[in-house]
Amino acid sequence: MDKLRFIRYSRKSSEAKERQVASIDDQNAECEEYAIKNGLNVIYKLKESKSSYKPHKRPVFDEMINLIERGEAEAILTWKPDRLSRNPEEGGKLIQMLQDGNLKEIRTPAGEVYTQNSDHLILQIHFGMANQYSRLLSQNVKRGMKHKLERGEYPKEAPVGYQNYGNKGQRNIEPHPNEAQLIRKTYQLAAEGTYSLSRLSRYLFKQNLKSKSGKPFGKEEIRRILTNSTYYGYFRYKGEVYKGNYEPIITKTLFDAAQNALKDRSKPKVNSWVKSTYNGIFKCPSCGCAVTTTVKIKFYKETNRFAKYIYLHCTRRKGLCEQKPISLTEFEAQLLLKVSNITIDEEVWSLGLKLLKEKNKEECQRNTSQLENLQEEYKRIRVKLNKIIDLRADGELTKEDFAVQKELYHREQARIEGLLKDNKDSSDSWLERAEEFLNNAFYAKLVLTEGKSEEKRDLILDVGENLSLLDKMVQFSFKQPYDILLKPEYRQNGRG
């Protein structure tokens, strides 16, 4: 009788749950030694790294079955029976092929030999135990994941801005020492509404924060960053929201501000024609587009010289616009005139700083009271959340209703957490911000006449809102508390 033609089949799951199984090289070495010792005719050597828990997921296994069905081999040599199957369907297929005689033998280096006349119960037990082992592992993984989620540990690879830490089974995320502050700044810029997704990508790239490929983040990647609730402390997993047990990078308030800016398609976007102090922060009321800057160079033959003219005008992104351009000189002159309405002299500035220190004591007491109220409100939300958890455990709430209510309570929790943080930050920095208010009012004219481009831009954004350019006239409202410094003729409408 001719020697049986063997297929050597080696498999190691790519999943972490089979890390303790011998490597494919080790399996091959043992099978090779056994084949030489017993004079086996091995004509095919197959291997793959795939899980056998579910059927029809292993192309190399399917290839082995096809070889046997075509009569190109009659026997299998494998390290252990569980390398062949961990699911009932494929295990049953192998046993049926043995019973039909298409498959003559299954051998292992441990000396196990299964033939058409063998007691196939032992082989069925092997396959059944392997299947049960996989099922238990799967259940344990799901159970472990459930507890991990309940503990608020982030279950996936850390998003940009965070880094993973901790031991296996208890890994979590923490703010990255460099990336976290860049993500926070990205949210702040996005919330202003003056940065496009492309410009935010360029900003991060200049700060050396890149995609995994080493290139700038694409627009959709930036959008995913700006819409990821993970950054304010709540993450999603399989459609459900969980409260994270890690340090948020931003507050829910900042997150919501960024969402509003993303949704507002009419928000001004900075035009890249010319880099200018005022690009993108003023708006054209006629069409809703941004105001940008253009530089024109003109050559005069009579005097043999070039002259540079700088204009501010509507970008006309939405089509034709009737608004006329205004020269930079006239624009800045109007700006200076309006900002002069809130300037204070040195005597008022000095007196104001002294009064602020007294006022700061009262402000701290007020913030303490607000903190206590917010903490009580947070406790009430926590009680409501525990109640729906109990209702779900008792079967009085469906999975769908529970998920909806839980997400609503989590959102409310996040909102209050943001207010708590904002209130605490407000208490810590109230005096600092009040001093900044007085300094801006005192140095406003000096900044506009002699300051750097960034200082001018920051001043305008600090003191003004609803910034626009209409009929070659600069218009804006003064933010609180700058509006209280307006001269009498401007007090009624609060405009500069």
Secondary structure, DSSP 8 states (H G I E B T S, - for coil): ----EEEEEEE--SSGGGTTS--HHHHHHHHHHHHHHHT-EEEEEEEE----SSSS--HHHHHHHHHHHTTS--EEEESSGGGT-SSHHHHHHHHHHHHHTSS-EEE-TTS-EEETTS-HHHHHHHHHHHHHHHHHHHHHHHHHHHHHHHTT---SS--TTEEEESSTTS-EEEE-TTHHHHHHHHHHHHHHT---HHHHHHHHHHTT---TTSS---HHHHHHHHT-GGGGTEEEETTEEEE-SS--SS-HHHHHHHHHHHH-TTS----SSS--TTTTTSB-TTT--BEEEEEEEEEETTTTEEEEEEEEEE--TTS------EEHHHHHHHHHHHHGGG---HHHHHHHHHHHHHHHHHHHHHHHHHHHHHHHHHHHHHHHHHHHHHHHHTT-S-HHHHHHHHHHHHHHHHHHHHHHHHHHHHHHHHHHHHHHHHHHHHHHHHHHHH--HHHHHHHHHHHEEEEEEETTEEEEEE-TTGGGGS-GGGTTTTB-
